[in-house]
Structure formats: C-alpha cells, structure tokens
Amino acid sequence: MISIRQMRYFDALASTGHFGKAAKLVNVSQPALSAQIAEMERLLDARLVERNRSGMFLTREGEELLPDIRDILQRVDRLQAKLKAGRGPLKGRLRLGIIPTVAPYLVPVLIPEVRSRYPDLNLELKELLTDDCLDELRHGKLDCAIVALPIEAQDFDSTPLFEDRFLIASAEDESTILLSPMTQDRVDVERLLLLQEGHCLRDQALAVCGTAAGRRVANYGATSMATLLQMVSHGMGITLIPEIAVRDERTRNRMRIVPFAEPQPSRRIGLVWRSSASAKRREFEALGELVAEAASGLLDQS
C-alpha cells in the first residue's frame, strides 16, 4: 500500500514539475524523493512520471491519479488540523508569512505578545512578497500569511486585521511645498519614488497617485522601505509611506510626513490561509486578533 509520504512527494513533483524543486519543497534529498516515487510506481504497477531534458511530466496514469491523491491529502490535513484544534488555540508550530512592508514594524511588537499570551506557540516567521506568500501557502510551506487584501485567488480564506493609511513622506528640508492635507491629484508623480516591481505597495502607490498622461514616476525601484525612505530623507524624491511604518521610520530618518485629505487612501491588511485548512480557522482568527491588537499601537502616529 502506498504511504501518505509517497503521496505528498508525488503531489510536490506534480506541482513543481522538477525532481530537485520537489525535493526541496518537501525537505528531502532528490535521491530519496526519486526512490519513493519509484517505490510508489512499483506498488501501483504503473508508470506515473517520465523524465525529459527540461525536467519531467506526468504520464496519463499519473494525471488520472493526481486529483484523488490531492483529495486524500486534503482530508488528512483537515483531520490533523481538527485534532490540533481540539487541544486549544495557538499551540505547537505555526508558519506565518509576512509581506516586507509590514514585517519590520509589526514583528518587534508582535513577538513579545505571542510569547506572553501563547507560550506554547512555536511561531516561525518568513518575510516574503505577496505572490511568494500565496505560492508557499498553496504548497503547504506556510500555514497562513499577513498580506494586503483583497486576494483574488479562490483557494484562500481571509480575515481583515487593520486599515493602514497612506501618507506622503518628504525630506525634512524639502524645498517643494507639500500641501497639508495633500490631495491625490496634487502629488508630483515625477518625483515619486517607489519600491521595485513585485511589492504590492508599489502598485498601491501608483493606484493612489495615478499617472497623468505623458508623465512618469522616477526611474528607480527600491528593494525595501528602509532604502526608499533613506533616499527620501536625503531629498531625492517623495514617496508613500504606510501608517504602520511612520513611528519607526521617523526615528531613523529626517522626514516630513503629510496626510492626505479625506477620504484618506489606505490598504487593508489581512490574514489569509488555504480554504482547505478551514478546520484551523479558530486558530487563525485567534492569531488575527493578536496581530490586530499589536498593530493598533503602531497606527495613528501621524
């Protein structure tokens, strides 16, 4: 009889299309994964995968078997989650992804609260861009993630955590006059500095400020909020700063922070998880309540 482990290896192989990537995904060596797939084929008396120069592909038998295997794995995951939920919320291991424009500010206040309120929780944190958070959630490498909502994909559930207002940041000695409160149509987009592509905050900044015909934003993409705000504080441009970052970044950079006029633009930060992990919803909602409480002390700092 084939094992749950073999089914997980086969699922990883089907998801990645590559033996090396699949082995990394399930944290085993490539030879070990290959051996288990071969043993699975022997037990089923069927060829499930074939190799080619670019990687591998599933045979007809493998394609037919995959939906049933994934259904079994989801049932096993739900059973394990139900048993774990019966022991009470927030105990044991929980793998949490956080987007980079939230993590540096939230984590230092969240961790002490976790240790105080839930000492039996082993919280593993991973800072990732939104698309990477969702990818690792799909492949079972994360249990949940803190990202900006909404998430369009249908295979996730979510709960909102807090509203994170956008403000305009400029150098403290900025010569250009910034209206206070600022209106979105008065933002000088030609001086607007952004994070590099892949950061959801970049897309949100462009949506907030817009780009008038024939005008472009500054031709630079920073890798982090820290780099971006260093540039702003040295007079190289202006940028949108999320409210959650204001308190910490004001202590590191000489900046002027200007709010937008009402209705103030914002992003909604939420907690997401796989829909198939619905048995752990109570656990995720307990974590969400703790995150919202921790974040509340970082907001309304403008």
PLY file of the C-alpha trace (Angstrom):
ply
format ascii 1.0
element vertex 302
property float x
property float y
property float z
element edge 301
property int vertex1
property int vertex2
end_header
0.00 0.00 0.00
1.33 3.44 -0.87
2.03 5.82 2.04
0.94 9.37 2.83
4.60 10.39 2.49
4.78 8.99 -1.03
1.57 10.81 -1.96
2.99 14.10 -0.63
6.17 13.56 -2.67
4.11 12.84 -5.77
1.97 15.96 -5.18
5.12 18.09 -4.81
6.54 16.63 -8.00
3.35 17.32 -9.91
3.23 20.90 -8.54
6.84 21.80 -9.37
7.46 19.69 -12.49
11.02 19.11 -11.34
12.61 16.45 -9.09
15.09 18.87 -7.49
12.47 21.51 -6.74
10.06 18.91 -5.40
12.73 17.50 -3.08
13.44 20.99 -1.74
9.75 21.63 -1.24
9.32 18.56 0.98
12.76 18.90 2.64
14.35 15.66 1.47
17.22 14.82 -0.85
16.49 14.31 -4.54
17.60 10.64 -4.48
15.28 9.98 -1.52
12.33 11.52 -3.35
13.14 9.65 -6.57
13.34 6.38 -4.66
9.94 6.91 -3.03
8.32 7.78 -6.38
9.85 4.64 -7.89
8.54 2.55 -4.98
5.11 4.14 -5.41
5.14 3.15 -9.10
6.16 -0.40 -8.17
3.33 -0.72 -5.64
0.78 0.61 -8.12
2.29 -1.31 -11.03
2.07 1.84 -13.18
4.43 4.41 -14.69
3.46 7.76 -13.18
6.19 10.12 -14.36
8.62 10.41 -17.23
11.79 12.49 -17.33
12.88 14.76 -20.15
15.66 17.30 -20.64
13.73 20.15 -19.04
12.50 18.13 -16.05
9.61 15.70 -16.01
5.95 15.27 -16.91
3.14 13.10 -15.62
2.03 10.12 -17.66
-1.64 9.56 -18.41
-1.85 7.29 -15.36
-0.17 9.96 -13.22
-2.58 12.66 -14.40
-5.55 10.42 -13.62
-4.23 9.61 -10.16
-3.32 13.19 -9.11
-6.84 14.51 -8.23
-7.53 11.51 -5.99
-4.18 11.88 -4.23
-4.75 15.58 -3.60
-8.23 14.84 -2.24
-6.74 12.28 0.19
-4.04 14.73 1.32
-6.61 17.46 1.96
-8.67 15.03 4.05
-5.57 14.06 6.04
-4.70 17.75 6.58
-8.22 18.50 7.78
-8.12 15.56 10.19
-4.78 16.68 11.63
-6.00 20.26 11.94
-9.16 19.13 13.72
-7.17 17.10 16.23
-4.81 20.02 16.80
-7.69 22.47 17.18
-9.14 20.27 19.89
-6.06 20.96 22.03
-6.87 24.71 22.12
-5.86 27.72 20.01
-2.28 28.68 19.18
-0.24 25.75 20.37
2.57 23.98 18.59
4.14 25.01 15.30
2.63 27.74 13.12
4.40 29.05 9.99
3.50 32.65 9.21
4.45 34.66 6.12
4.51 38.49 6.25
4.96 40.99 3.42
8.12 43.18 3.68
6.24 46.48 4.09
4.62 45.17 7.29
7.14 42.74 8.81
9.88 45.15 10.06
7.35 47.19 12.01
4.90 44.56 13.21
7.25 41.72 14.19
9.08 43.56 17.04
5.77 44.28 18.80
4.05 41.01 17.86
6.68 38.57 19.13
6.60 39.74 22.79
2.80 39.49 22.75
2.94 35.96 21.33
5.44 34.84 23.98
3.37 36.38 26.76
-0.09 35.24 25.67
0.69 31.93 23.94
3.88 30.46 25.41
3.17 27.06 23.82
3.11 28.52 20.31
6.19 27.97 18.15
5.77 30.80 15.62
8.01 30.55 12.55
8.15 33.80 10.57
9.08 34.27 6.92
9.23 37.63 5.11
8.01 37.24 1.53
6.39 39.21 -1.27
2.65 38.62 -1.65
2.92 36.25 -4.63
5.55 34.18 -2.80
3.38 34.04 0.33
0.48 32.69 -1.70
2.69 30.21 -3.54
4.11 28.81 -0.29
0.62 28.64 1.20
-0.57 26.59 -1.78
2.33 24.17 -1.41
1.95 23.77 2.36
5.16 25.58 3.29
3.21 28.25 5.21
0.11 27.90 7.37
-1.08 31.50 6.96
0.21 34.89 5.82
-0.23 38.59 6.53
-0.78 40.40 3.22
-2.76 43.27 1.72
-6.36 42.38 0.84
-8.21 41.54 -1.28
-6.73 38.32 -2.64
-8.40 37.40 -5.91
-7.50 33.69 -5.86
-10.44 31.45 -4.96
-8.49 28.88 -2.95
-7.90 31.13 0.09
-9.94 32.34 3.04
-9.11 35.54 4.90
-9.95 37.80 7.80
-9.23 41.55 7.92
-6.79 42.79 10.58
-6.47 46.58 10.28
-6.64 49.58 7.93
-3.21 51.01 7.11
-3.47 54.62 5.89
-1.11 56.04 3.27
0.73 59.30 3.90
3.28 61.30 1.88
6.89 61.41 3.08
9.45 64.02 2.01
12.79 65.28 3.31
12.52 67.49 6.39
14.15 70.37 4.47
12.23 69.69 1.24
12.10 72.88 -0.84
8.95 71.84 -2.69
5.87 72.90 -0.77
3.64 69.95 0.17
0.05 70.85 0.87
-1.29 69.54 4.16
-3.55 67.73 3.85
-2.34 66.51 0.45
-4.79 65.68 -2.32
-4.10 62.74 -4.60
-4.18 64.83 -7.78
-1.51 67.20 -6.42
1.18 64.56 -5.87
4.21 65.27 -8.06
4.45 61.83 -9.65
7.68 62.74 -11.45
9.38 62.86 -8.03
7.54 59.81 -6.67
9.94 57.05 -5.61
8.60 53.50 -5.45
9.54 50.02 -4.35
10.67 47.65 -7.09
8.15 45.57 -9.02
6.71 42.64 -7.09
5.92 44.71 -3.99
2.18 45.24 -3.65
2.86 48.67 -2.14
4.28 49.79 -5.50
1.00 49.01 -7.26
-0.98 50.59 -4.43
1.11 53.80 -4.64
0.52 54.05 -8.37
-3.20 53.49 -7.88
-3.37 56.18 -5.20
-1.33 58.83 -7.01
-2.22 57.96 -10.59
-0.03 58.92 -13.55
-1.16 61.79 -15.73
-0.73 61.43 -19.49
2.86 61.96 -20.60
4.27 61.89 -17.04
6.32 59.14 -15.47
7.39 58.31 -11.95
11.08 58.40 -11.04
13.00 55.64 -12.80
14.07 53.77 -9.67
12.76 50.79 -7.71
13.99 50.35 -4.13
14.34 46.88 -2.64
13.00 47.85 0.80
11.16 50.58 2.69
14.38 51.35 4.57
16.24 52.11 1.32
13.32 54.06 -0.09
12.97 56.29 2.97
16.73 56.88 3.18
16.54 58.27 -0.34
13.56 60.43 0.56
15.23 61.81 3.68
18.20 62.89 1.53
15.99 64.90 -0.78
15.95 62.52 -3.73
12.17 62.47 -4.06
8.91 61.78 -2.24
7.07 58.55 -1.54
4.00 57.00 0.01
4.60 55.64 3.49
2.15 53.26 5.20
0.99 54.41 8.61
2.37 51.28 10.28
5.91 52.40 9.32
5.71 56.03 10.46
6.70 55.66 14.12
9.86 53.62 13.49
10.98 55.42 10.34
10.65 58.84 11.94
13.30 57.84 14.48
15.73 56.80 11.72
15.14 59.42 9.04
14.62 63.18 9.00
11.33 63.37 7.15
8.19 65.40 6.93
5.02 63.29 6.95
1.92 64.80 5.34
-1.54 63.16 5.48
-3.94 63.01 2.56
-7.25 64.83 2.61
-10.38 62.84 3.38
-11.24 60.24 2.30
-7.71 59.15 3.10
-6.33 56.35 0.90
-5.36 53.16 2.70
-4.74 49.47 2.30
-6.46 46.70 4.24
-4.07 44.25 5.87
-5.44 40.77 6.49
-4.58 37.21 7.37
-5.02 34.57 4.64
-4.90 30.77 4.66
-5.80 27.86 2.39
-9.53 27.20 2.14
-8.75 23.51 2.62
-7.42 24.35 6.11
-10.81 25.55 7.34
-10.56 23.28 10.40
-7.87 25.64 11.73
-10.00 28.76 11.31
-10.38 29.27 15.06
-6.61 29.18 15.45
-6.07 31.65 12.60
-8.71 34.03 13.95
-7.08 33.95 17.40
-3.78 34.88 15.78
-5.52 37.61 13.78
-6.94 39.16 16.95
-3.46 39.23 18.48
-1.94 40.78 15.34
-4.62 43.49 15.20
-4.05 44.30 18.86
-0.26 44.53 18.36
-0.65 46.71 15.26
-3.01 49.15 16.96
-0.11 50.70 18.89
1.70 51.47 15.63
-1.19 53.30 13.98
-2.37 56.91 14.26
1.19 58.18 14.62
0.99 60.98 12.01
0 1
1 2
2 3
3 4
4 5
5 6
6 7
7 8
8 9
9 10
10 11
11 12
12 13
13 14
14 15
15 16
16 17
17 18
18 19
19 20
20 21
21 22
22 23
23 24
24 25
25 26
26 27
27 28
28 29
29 30
30 31
31 32
32 33
33 34
34 35
35 36
36 37
37 38
38 39
39 40
40 41
41 42
42 43
43 44
44 45
45 46
46 47
47 48
48 49
49 50
50 51
51 52
52 53
53 54
54 55
55 56
56 57
57 58
58 59
59 60
60 61
61 62
62 63
63 64
64 65
65 66
66 67
67 68
68 69
69 70
70 71
71 72
72 73
73 74
74 75
75 76
76 77
77 78
78 79
79 80
80 81
81 82
82 83
83 84
84 85
85 86
86 87
87 88
88 89
89 90
90 91
91 92
92 93
93 94
94 95
95 96
96 97
97 98
98 99
99 100
100 101
101 102
102 103
103 104
104 105
105 106
106 107
107 108
108 109
109 110
110 111
111 112
112 113
113 114
114 115
115 116
116 117
117 118
118 119
119 120
120 121
121 122
122 123
123 124
124 125
125 126
126 127
127 128
128 129
129 130
130 131
131 132
132 133
133 134
134 135
135 136
136 137
137 138
138 139
139 140
140 141
141 142
142 143
143 144
144 145
145 146
146 147
147 148
148 149
149 150
150 151
151 152
152 153
153 154
154 155
155 156
156 157
157 158
158 159
159 160
160 161
161 162
162 163
163 164
164 165
165 166
166 167
167 168
168 169
169 170
170 171
171 172
172 173
173 174
174 175
175 176
176 177
177 178
178 179
179 180
180 181
181 182
182 183
183 184
184 185
185 186
186 187
187 188
188 189
189 190
190 191
191 192
192 193
193 194
194 195
195 196
196 197
197 198
198 199
199 200
200 201
201 202
202 203
203 204
204 205
205 206
206 207
207 208
208 209
209 210
210 211
211 212
212 213
213 214
214 215
215 216
216 217
217 218
218 219
219 220
220 221
221 222
222 223
223 224
224 225
225 226
226 227
227 228
228 229
229 230
230 231
231 232
232 233
233 234
234 235
235 236
236 237
237 238
238 239
239 240
240 241
241 242
242 243
243 244
244 245
245 246
246 247
247 248
248 249
249 250
250 251
251 252
252 253
253 254
254 255
255 256
256 257
257 258
258 259
259 260
260 261
261 262
262 263
263 264
264 265
265 266
266 267
267 268
268 269
269 270
270 271
271 272
272 273
273 274
274 275
275 276
276 277
277 278
278 279
279 280
280 281
281 282
282 283
283 284
284 285
285 286
286 287
287 288
288 289
289 290
290 291
291 292
292 293
293 294
294 295
295 296
296 297
297 298
298 299
299 300
300 301
